[in-house]
Amino acid sequence: MTNHEETTTLPPKTCSIERLVTMESDVALVLQGKKTATRRNGRYADVGEIMELQGQSFVVDRVYIQTLGDLMDEHANQEGFESVEDYKQSILSYHPGMPWLPHMTVWVHEFSPVKA
């Protein structure tokens, strides 16, 4: 699926791109190039939209739905973690009492630095 096709089939955003990456630890990982995606329970950005973090710009390359059960270590690496288990424990620490169910869906937002 091309980015254009993804853009035309996505539902309306549920939040703004300014809320996509907000935790200081996550911002640092993005700025270091260690975090290239974030998963949210809603859609925060459109493909091609620009996210600004501490004066640096990042473009949203892909937006799609994924189930928690489909997560693999490579996806955890996108988030800046070594493994799915590390990512899972981090998320659950931010959201006490949240269940981690394989069928739960999240919106994946993949991004990259804007080339000068």
Secondary structure, DSSP 4 states (H G I P E B T S, - for coil): --HHHHHHHPPPPSS-GGGSS-SHHHHHHHHTT---EEEESS----TT-EEEETTEEEEEEEEEEEEGGG--HHHHHHTT-SSHHHHHHHHHHHSTT----TT-EEEEEEEEEPP-
